[in-house]
Amino acid sequence: VKRPSGMSSLLGKIGSKKQKMSTLEKSKLDWENFKEEEGIVEELAIHNRGKDGYIERKAFLERVDHRQFEIERDIRLSRMKP
């Protein structure tokens, strides 16, 4: 039995390899499939578009945290003055 050798054999082996899917690509594919199966694609789009979106909630929580810090700071400063 003669084995193929040379550059064409090597290129054939490289070209025939299956591309592996990364974890990120697999997760994205799984998430897309889940959204389709559950029928929540439109609901997610509407929810993320409005004021209840992640970015808006994050900004709101940061503003609240900053205000709370200022209130506590003012209380501490007022107690320090005789």
Backbone as a ProteinNet text record, in pm:
[ID]
protein_1_A
[PRIMARY]
VKRPSGMSSLLGKIGSKKQKMSTLEKSKLDWENFKEEEGIVEELAIHNRGKDGYIERKAFLERVDHRQFEIERDIRLSRMKP
[TERTIARY]
85.5	0	88.8	64.4	144.5	75.2	149.9	96.9	122.3	23.1	46.2	144.4	233	329.9	342.8	407.9	431.6	340.8	353.1	280.6	130.4	86.6	-57.3	-123	-54.1	-108.1	-121.5	-21	-22.2	-134.1	-148.4	-254.6	-392.4	-404.2	-530.8	-571.2	-474.4	-501.8	-542.5	-475	-506.2	-644.1	-675.3	-803	-920.5	-897.4	-1007.9	-1040.7	-959.3	-986.5	-1110.3	-1189	-1307.5	-1267.9	-1326.7	-1299.5	-1370.4	-1297.7	-1355.9	-1430.9	-1540.8	-1621.5	-1570.9	-1550.1	-1502.7	-1616.9	-1580.5	-1680.2	-1774.2	-1720.2	-1801.8	-1901.8	-1856.4	-1946.7	-2054.9	-2018	-2113.7	-2217.6	-2173.2	-2265.9	-2362.9	-2310.8	-2396.2	-2500.6	-2458.4	-2550.2	-2656.1	-2613.5	-2707.7	-2809	-2763.5	-2852.8	-2954.5	-2907.6	-2999.3	-3104.7	-3061.7	-3155.5	-3255.1	-3208.8	-3296.8	-3402.9	-3360.2	-3455.9	-3561.8	-3520.8	-3615.5	-3711.9	-3658.9	-3742.8	-3844.7	-3804.5	-3892.4	-3983.1	-3952.5	-4034.2	-4021	-3902.4	-3883.1	-3801	-3778.9	-3695.3	-3755.1	-3883.2	-3948.1	-3958.3	-3988	-3998.7	-3866.3	-3756.7	-3624.4	-3591.7	-3628	-3601.1	-3676.9	-3802.5	-3883.6	-3829.9	-3796.3	-3748.4	-3615.8	-3526.4	-3395.4	-3399.9	-3504.6	-3515.9	-3562.9	-3647.6	-3710	-3623.1	-3687.7	-3613.9	-3577.9	-3631.3	-3599.6	-3478.1	-3405	-3287.7	-3173.5	-3079.4	-2966.2	-2886.6	-2855.9	-2771.8	-2842	-2970.8	-3046.5	-3052	-3073.1	-3077.1	-2941.2	-2835.6	-2699.8	-2672.1	-2708.2	-2686.3	-2767.8	-2892.4	-2977.6	-2913.8	-2867	-2806.1	-2678.7	-2602.8	-2482.4	-2518.8	-2625.8	-2669.7	-2717.7	-2793.1	-2843	-2726.5	-2629	-2512.7	-2435.3	-2421.1	-2348.9	-2423.9	-2555.8	-2635.8	-2625.8	-2632.2	-2622.2	-2486.8	-2381.1	-2248	-2242.8	-2301.6	-2300.9	-2376.6	-2489.5	-2568.6	-2488.7	-2426.9	-2346.6	-2226.4	-2165	-2050.8	-2092.8	-2207.2	-2255.7	-2285.6	-2339.9	-2367.3	-2236.6	-2136.9	-2008.3	-1942.8	-1949.1	-1888.1	-1961	-2091.4	-2167.6	-2139.9	-2110.3	-2078.6	-1938.6	-1850.8	-1714	-1705.6	-1791.7	-1786.7	-1855.7	-1789.5	-1851.6	-1960.4
-117.8	0	122.4	208.5	328.8	444.5	510.7	626.3	751.5	840.8	965.3	1052.8	1114.8	1202.1	1329.7	1422.6	1547.6	1658.5	1771.4	1891.9	1875.6	1810.2	1795.2	1711.7	1612.3	1530.5	1614.1	1692.9	1776.9	1880.3	1943.1	2041.8	1977.1	1856.6	1784.9	1756.6	1721.1	1695.3	1823.2	1930.8	2058.1	2106.2	2097.3	2144.7	2059.9	1934.8	1847.4	1852.3	1921.8	1930.2	2014.2	1969.3	2043.3	2160	2273.6	2388.6	2367.8	2386.5	2371.8	2499.3	2481.2	2594.1	2641.3	2771	2824.2	2823.4	2838.8	2842	2959.8	3072.3	3190.7	3169.4	3111.6	3083.8	2984.6	2881.8	2780.8	2843.8	2928.5	2995.7	3085.2	3157.4	3245.2	3164	3053.1	2966.4	2908	2863.7	2809.4	2914.2	3037.9	3145.9	3177.7	3185	3211.4	3101.2	2976.1	2863.7	2868.1	2901.4	2910	3017.7	3134.4	3243.1	3201.1	3131.5	3085	2981	2885.4	2779.7	2835.1	2930.1	2986.5	3096.7	3144.8	3250.5	3383.8	3415.7	3539	3644.1	3624.6	3717.2	3857.6	3868.7	3999.9	4063.2	3980.9	4031.4	4089.5	4021.7	4072.5	4201.7	4208.8	4330.3	4449	4428.3	4535.8	4576.1	4476.8	4504.1	4580.1	4543.1	4608	4744.7	4773.2	4902.3	5011.4	4976.9	5075.6	5116.6	5185.7	5235.2	5124.2	5006.4	4894.1	4816.9	4871.1	4803.7	4800.2	4713.8	4693.2	4821.3	4891.1	5010.2	5118.9	5135.3	5235	5199.9	5072.7	5030.7	5049.9	5018.6	5034.7	5182.3	5269.6	5413.1	5463.3	5417.1	5456	5413.9	5290.8	5241.9	5319	5358.7	5438.8	5576.6	5638.2	5768.9	5759	5654.4	5634.8	5614.9	5535.1	5509.9	5639	5719.5	5846.1	5941	5950.9	6036.2	5989.6	5858.1	5803.3	5837.7	5828.4	5863.9	6011	6099	6241.6	6270.3	6204.4	6223.9	6179.8	6063.6	6013.1	6102.3	6152.5	6242.7	6371	6427	6549.7	6527.1	6412	6380.1	6371.5	6303.3	6290.4	6427.4	6511.7	6644.3	6730.6	6720	6801.8	6759.6	6632.3	6585	6626.7	6650.4	6688.4	6832.4	6920	7061.2	7078.3	7150.2	7171.6	7272.9
0	0	0	-94.9	-108.1	-36.4	46.5	118.4	36	31.5	-41.2	36.4	-35.4	29.8	-50.9	6.9	-63.8	-15.6	-82.2	-44.5	-64.1	-169.5	-194.3	-85.5	-34.6	74.4	201.8	229.3	348.1	339.9	225.3	208.4	216.2	166.5	174	317.6	400	542	613.9	585	650.2	607.9	481.7	430.1	475.1	506.5	543.8	692.1	771.1	914.6	938.5	1034.3	1073	1162.3	1138.4	1223.9	1356.9	1465	1597.6	1633.6	1704.9	1747.4	1883.7	1897.2	2024	2125.9	2250.6	2357.4	2338.7	2297.1	2275.6	2162.6	2053.2	1940.7	1981	2057.2	2102.7	2194.7	2286	2377.9	2301.7	2203.7	2123.6	2048	1989.3	1916.9	2010.4	2128.5	2227	2270.8	2293.4	2335.9	2226	2102.6	1991.5	1979.3	1992	1985.5	2100.4	2219.9	2335.6	2315.5	2266	2243	2142.1	2037.6	1936.2	1993.6	2069.3	2125.8	2224.1	2305.1	2407.3	2351.5	2232.9	2171.8	2243	2290.5	2367.2	2293.1	2165.2	2088.8	2090.3	2059	2053.2	2191.6	2291.3	2427.4	2475.5	2445.4	2483.2	2410.4	2283.7	2206.1	2264.2	2299	2356.4	2493.1	2573.7	2709.4	2708.2	2621.7	2617.3	2553	2478.2	2412.1	2507.5	2601.6	2688.5	2805.2	2899.2	3014.5	3111.3	3089.9	3177	3128.9	3033.2	2979.6	3079.9	3056.3	3147.5	3169.4	3062.3	3073.4	3154.5	3132.3	3207.6	3355.3	3386.2	3526.2	3592.4	3519.7	3573.3	3602.8	3513.4	3534	3653	3664.4	3776.3	3909.2	3918.2	4041.7	4076.4	3976.5	4001.6	4056.1	4000.9	4050.6	4195.3	4226.3	4362	4458.2	4419.4	4503.7	4529.2	4426.4	4440.9	4535.2	4521.2	4609.8	4754.6	4774.6	4909.2	4971.3	4891.6	4939.8	4980.9	4898.7	4930.6	5059.2	5078.9	5201.4	5323.3	5314.9	5426.6	5452.9	5346.4	5361.9	5432.6	5392.4	5456.3	5604.1	5638.2	5777.7	5856.4	5800.4	5869	5888.9	5786.8	5798.3	5899.3	5906	6001.3	6145.7	6167.5	6302.6	6345.8	6253.2	6286.5	6334.9	6290.3	6328.5	6464.1	6557.5	6690.2	6689.9
[MASK]
++++++++++++++++++++++++++++++++++++++++++++++++++++++++++++++++++++++++++++++++++

